Amino acid sequence: MDSLTSEVFGKTVLVSPIGSYELLLALATSAVLTLIIAKLYMFTHGGYSYSKSFLQTIVLVGVTVSLIMVIIGSDIARAFALVGAMSIVRFRTPVKDSRDLVFVFAAIAVGMAAGTQFYVFAAIFTAVVVVLILGFHFLKFGEMPHKGYVLKMRLKSGDKEQVAETCRSLCKRFSIVSISRPDTGDLEDVIYEVELKRSVSYKDLMDRLSAAISPLSINILVGEGNVTV
């Protein structure tokens, strides 16, 4: 058994130790590449569930994992220690903000670095994370001009064509999500997804619709986009 173990692990090529410059380069490379991925997500995202926090999480997770991989290298003991450390992180209630998880993993990464006497690495990583998070905060990275809304109206069944005509003039795109009819009367509850043109506000849309068809009720719901709860 001992001979088999030494034969297997004797052929393992250890990762050469890296210095502070190489660590900084690894963190910077991870930050730049994950920023590209985050921008790609932002550009190609569809629908109304856009989250600024998730976009920033993509970058922060990449940077955090970079430090973890540097610390582990090819050391099997550290790899098992990482598994044990990650098993400690358990949540019995849902995490509302995905960035909360990043802070937990970042704390674990710093703790592992300090525990294995990579003090300079822990300090450099902390500085990079601080710069990234403050940059996200002050540069408002990931925020988009919010023009997507959910429009809910109660109107006469024959007024949908007039609503469509108004939406065509004020919206980049719009679509009917659902139609329901109350038990009595010639009324319908119609829900639309609308994306307004750049120069149009939701107040303009509500005013135009109220003047065109006089709906019994009209409500506009804002997607989560730039909202952090």
N, C-alpha and C positions, 0 to 999 in steps of 0.2 A: 504493500500500500504506500509506504513512504517513498519507494522508488518511483511508483506511478505518479505520485503527487509532485515529486521533484522534477520528473520528466515533463509533466504538463506545464508547471509553472516556471520551469527553467527556460522554456522557450518563449515566455511572455516578454514582449519588448516593452520596457517601462518608458513612460513619457518623460522626456528630459525636463528637469526643473526650469521654470520660467521666472523671469524677474518682474519688477514692477512695471517696466516699460511694456513687456509682452502682455501683462494683465490689462493694462490700460488700453492697449491696442485691441485685445480680445473684447473688452467691454464696449469700446467705441465701435468696433465692427459689428457687434451684435446690435447695438443701438441703431446704427445707420440702416442695416438690413431689415430689422424689424419695423423701422419707420417706413421703409418702402412698402412692406407688407401691409402695414396699417393704412397707409394712403391708398393702396390698392383696394382694401376693404371699404374704405370711405367712398372711393370713386364708384365702386361696383355695387354698393349696398342698395337694395330695393325695399320698398315697403315703409312702414311707419314705426318700426321698433328700433330705430337707430339709437345707439348709446355711446356717448362720448367716453364714459368710463371704460367700456369694453375696448374701445380703440386704444386708449392709453395703456390698458392692461396688457395688450399684445406686446408693446415695447418693453414694459417693465418686467414681464415674465422672461422675455428673451435675455435681458441683461442679467437678471437674477440667476437663471440657469447657467449662464456663462461662468459666473464665479463658482457655482457649485461644481461644474465639470472641471474647472481648474484645480479646485481643492481636492477632488477625488482622484484625478489623474488615472492611474492604473492600480491604485491601492485598493485591494479588495476589502480590507478592514474598514476603510472610510466609506466604501460603497454600502456595506451592511449598516454602518452607523447612520448613513443618510436615510436608509429605509426605516430604521428605527425612529429617527427624528421625525420623518414625515408621518409615521403612524400616530404620532402624538396629536397631530392636527386633526381634530374631529369636531364637526359642528352638528349640534342637535337641533339647531334652528336654521332656517334658510338664510344665506348671506345675501343681503340686498344689493350691495355694491361689489362688483367683481374686483375692484382695487383693494378691498379689504384683505382678500386672499394674498394679493401680491405683497402687502406689507408684512403679513405673517411669514411668507416664504423668504422675503428679504431678511427678516430678523433671524430666521433659521440659518440662512447663508452666512450672515455676519457672525452668528454664534459659532458655526462650524469653523469659520476662518480663524476666529479668535481662539477657539479651543484647540486648534491644530497649530497655533503659533504663527499663523499668517496675518500678523497684525497690520502690516502695511497694506496687504491685499484688502483686508476688511475696511481700512480707512479709505482706500481708493474707490472701492465699490460704493461705500456710503456716500462719498462725494459725488460720484457719477449719478447715483439715484436721486440725490438731493437736487442736482442741477436739472435732471430730466423732469422731476415732478414740479419744481418751481417754473421751469420752462413751459410745461403743459398749462400751469395755472395762469401765468401772466400773458403768454402768447395765445391762450384759448385754443390750444391745439385740438383738432377734432370737431370743433363747433361749426355748424353749417347754418346759413340763414334759413330759419324754419318756415317753410311754406307748405308743409303737408298737414292736412287736417281731415278729421272725420266729421261729416255734415249729416245731421239727423233732422228730418222735417216730417211734420204731419200735414198732408195736403190732399187736395182732391185728385182722384186718379187721373183726370184728364190734364193735369198741370205738369206732368213729368216732361213733356216735350218743351214747354217754356223754360223749365229748370235746365234742361240740357242745352238749350240755346244760350241761356245766360252763362252757364259754366263754360261753354265753348269760347266765349268772348273774354272771360276773366281767368281761366285756368289753363295751365300747360296740359294737364290731363285730368280726367275724372272718370269714375266708374261706379256703378251701382253695386253695393255690397249685399243688401238684403231689402226685401219688400214684405211688409206684413199688413194685413187688413183687419181693422177692428171688427167686432161683431156686428155693429150697426152702422148705417150710413155709407156714403160713397167716399170714404176717406182711406188713406194709406199712410203707413209709417215707412218712410224710405230713408235708407242710410247710404250715403255716398262717401267714397274716398276722393279727395280733391287735392291737387297740387297747384297753388296759385302762381300766376306770373309774377315776375320780379317786382313790378311797380304796383301790384295789387295787394291790399291788406284784407284780412278776414272781415273787417268792418264794411269794406266796399262790397264784398260778396253778400253779406247779410242784408245790407241796404238795398242792393239791386234785386235780390230775390224777394224781399218783403214788398218792394214796389211793384214787381212783376206779377206775383201770384197771390200775395197776402196769405201766407200759410198760417195754419192754426198755431203751430209752434215751430221754432227753429233753434237748433243747438249746434254748436261747433266744439268738437273735442280736439285738444292738442295732443299729438303723439309725444313719446318720451324724449325724443331727440336731444335737447340740450338741458333736460331736467335731471338733476341729481338728487335723489331722495335719501 
